[in-house]
Amino acid sequence: MDRAQAADGTPGRREVLVVGAYFADLVFRGLARPVRPGTEVFAEALDLVPGGAFTPAMTMHRLGHDVVWATDFGTDLFSGQVLAAARAEGLDETGFRHHPGPLRSVTVALSSPGDRAMVSYQDATAAQPLAGLLREHRPRMLILPQLQYGPDVLGALRTARQLGTEVFMDCQDMPGTLDTPYVREVLAAVDVFAPNECEALRLTGAGTVDEALHLLSGLVRTVVVKRGGDGACAVRDGKRYDLDAVPVEVVDTTGAGDCFNAGFLHAHLAGGELPDCLAAAVACGAAATSGPGSGHAPDAAGLREWLARLPHR
């Protein structure tokens, strides 16, 4: 999709800006037993699929949205693999930076039907300044695929507010708690925060999801907690909604959380109420688990089919 033009001929604002690193996901499936130090375990299947911030950018694009993804690629095999996938999906390359040397971002996922364990590696590179990206693209929605905090992040989120940009933030098992400097202030500047259950408990120090929701909803207007096979729950303006998971034969959960996020935002950008956004999120996340990695993220027609499989609401 071409960039919109304002009435004066200058570039118009983008609908969605995704800011985050690519990852190449090596997904090992069908492990005969848990992996323990000093042992070797053979998998039944191996998939190399693009992941990281590629997944929400690609899924939002498949769902019909105008997306710019700000990320970095190098000359290495993994950069090449994900860049080729992004081009095959037709993603806008406006936000891509290309570096003259390797820039490896790799995750090894040991996948079981219920969950997965991951080991990741990432070559260091200087991040693109978030405030500058916001001013350049002036998005309607900013997607941050992981918890970020600090004075620069807080300043950028204030810029987002000035531009009328809504901010969606995931957690992604990043370190930090509500007692870490700037975490509370950053969350208070976010419009939607969507950790999974374990992340919500760790971040808040709460003993239950109910308690974690209570603490987080005191900071963020909309809090969504992903609960895997138990569905999801959300609170907005003090009102809570819960939704069961879609029955599905799970192949792999890698990337399902990012697809969940995209489903939520797809409905949100269309003006959906919170229950509708939660339904689209659960359906999109379930679709992703029906295949390895990000490959089974649905398009708009596929999402409608998965929505029809939701439990009674």
N, C-alpha and C positions, 0 to 999 in steps of 0.2 A: 504494500500500500504506500503510495507516495505521500510525502509530507504535505499537510494542509497548508494553504496560503491564507494569510490574513487579508483584509480588504485593501491594505496599503501595499500588498505584494510581498511583505516580509514573511518569513516562515511562521506558520501558526503553531499553536501548542500541540504537543503530542498527547495521545490518550494515556499511554502507559509507559513509564520508564522503569526498567529493571536494572539494578546496579549490583553486580556481584560476579565472582569468578566462575569460569567454566570448571567442570571436573569431568574427567574420563572415568567412568565407573566400570571396574572389573567385577562382575557379579558371578560368584561361585554358588551354584544351586545344587540341591540334592546331596547334602553332606551326610555321609553314613553315620557320623557321630559328632559330638562337639569337638572343637579344636582345642587342644591343650598343649602346653609347652612339652617338648620332647617327643611329640607324636606327629605322624603324617596322616592326613585324611584326604581321600580322593573325592572329588565332586562328580556328580552325574552330568552337569552342564556348566558351561562358561559363556558369558556374554560380555561384550565390550560395548557399552552404550554411553552416549553423552549425558552428563548430569550437571549438578551444581545449579547455578543461576540459568543455565540453558533451559532447564525444565519449566520454570514458570514463564520464561519468555516464549518458548516454543508453544506451550499449552495455551497461553493467552492469544497467541497468533492463530493457532488452530481454531480457537473459539471465535475468531473474527475480529479481533481487536488490533488497533494501530499500536505497535510495540517498537520501542527502541531499547536495545540491550547494551549497556555500557560495560565492556569487559576487555580483557587483554589476551592476546595470543602470541605465542613464540614460534620458533622454527621446528619444534620437536614433534614427534609422532602424535602425541596426545592432543596438542593444539590443532594439528592438521585434521585429526579425526573429528573433533567437535566442530571446527570451522566448516568442514565439508558437510556435516549434518545440518548446521545452521543455514548454510546456503541451499541445501536440498529442501529445507522447510520454507525457504523464501523469506527468512528473517532480514530485516533492514540492517545494513552494516554500518550505519551512521555512527554508532557508538563504539565500534571495534577499534582498538589500538593494536598495532602489530609491532613486535619487538624483533631485533635482529639476531637474537639468540634463543636458546631453549627457555620455555616458561611452562614447566610441567605442573599440572594439577591432577592428581590421581587419587582415587578411592578404591580400595579393595573391600568389597562387601561379601560377607559370608552369610548367605541368605537361607532362612528357614521359613516355612509357611506363616509362622506367627510374627516373626521379627527378623532383624539382621544385626550383625556386629560389623563395624567398619574400622578400617585403618586408612588414614589419608596422609598425603604428602603434597606440599605446595612450595614451589620456588617463590622466593620473595620478589616483590616488585612494588614500586610506589603507586598507591591508589590514586585514581582520578578524584580530584576534589569534588565532594558531593554537592556543595553549594553551587559550584560552577556548572555542573551538569544540570542542576535544576534550573538555573538561569538560562542555559542554552536551550533546553528542550521544553521548559514550562509545562510539565505533564499534568494531566488531570489526576493521575494516580502514580505514586512512587511505590515500588515494591522493593523492600530490603529483605533478602532471603535469610538473614541471620541477625541476631541481637548485636547491635552496635551502640557504643556509648562513649562519652568523652566530650570535651568542650567543642571540638570541631563538629561532631555529629549534632550536638544540641544547637549550635549555630546554624547548621544546614537545615535542620528541621524548622527552625524559626523562619528561614528563607522560604521553605515550602509553605508555611502558613501565610506569608506575605503574598505568595504567588497563587494562593487558592488551591494548592496541591494537597490532596489527601495522602496519608502515609500508612502503608501496610507493612508490618514488621513480623517476621517469623523469629524463632529463637535458635534452632539448629544446634542445640547442645553446647552453646558457647559458654565460657566461664563468666561468672558474675552472679550476684544476688541482689536483692533489693537494698542491701546495705552497702553495695559497692558504689563508690562515688559516681554520680551522674546517671546511674541506672534509673532511679525514680524520675528524675527530671526528663530524661529522654522518653520514657514510657508515657509521661504526661503530655508529651508533644506528639504522640502517635495516635492515629485515629482507630486502627484495628491492630491488635496484637494477637498472634496465633501460635502459641507454643503447643507441644504435645503434652500429654499428661505428666510424664517423668520430668520434662523441662519445667513445667509449671510448679511442680512440687519442689524441685531443687532451687529454682529461682526465688521462690517465696519462703522456703523453709516450712511450708505447711504440711500437715499430716494427712490431709484429705483434699480431693479435688474441689469439694465445696468450699473449703477454707481458702484454697488458692484462688478460686474464682472471686471470692469476696475481696481478697486483698488486691488482686489485679484490677478488678472493676472499680476500685476506689481511685485508680490512677488513669485508666484508659477507658474511653467511652464504650468501646466494643472489644470484648475479650472472647476469643474462640479457643477451646481446648480440644485437640485431636486425641481420640481415645482408641484408635485402631479398631479392633474387632468389636469394641463396645460403642462405636459410633462417635458422636461429638456433642459438645455442649457449648453454649454461648450466652453471654450476658450483655445487654445493652440498656443503658439508662435504668439499671436495677431490675430489669425483667429478664428472666432466664428461659432458655429453650434447650431441650434435649432431643436428640434424634439417634435412633438405632442405626447400626451399620447395615449396608446392603449385603444380603447373602451372596457370596462369591467364592469360587474355588481359587484360592490365593496361589499365584505362581511366585511373586516376588514383591516385597513392599518398598524396595528402593525407589525413591522419587515420588511415592504416593502422597507424602505430605505436601510437596510442592504442587502437585496436581490438585490436591484438596484446596490449597490456597487460591489457585487459578479459578476453580469452580466457584468459590465464594465471591471472588472479585468480579467474575463474569456476571453473576446475578446482581451484585451490588451496583456495578456501573450501569446496569439496565434499570435501576431504580427499585430493585426487589427489597421487600421487607426482610428482617433478620431470619425468620423461619425459611423463607425461600432461598436466601443466601446459604444457609446451613445445609439445606437439601441439595443444592447444586454442588456444594463442597464435598459432601459425603458421597454423592454419586460419582463425581469426577475422581475422587481418591480411590473409590472401589474399582473404577474402570482401569486405573493405572496398575492395580495389583494383579490384573488378569494376564499380565505379560511381564517380561524382565525389564527392569529399569524404567526409563521414561517413554519407551516406544509405544505403549498402549494408552497414552493420553488421548482423550477423545476430541473430536471436532464438535461443532454445535449439534449436528444431527445425532452423533453418537451419545452426547450428553443427554439429549432428550430420551433416548432409549434407556439409558441407565436410570434416569429420573423415574421412569415408569416402573422400575424394579424396587423402588424404595418401599420400606415398610409403611403401613398406614400412619399418616401424620394427623 
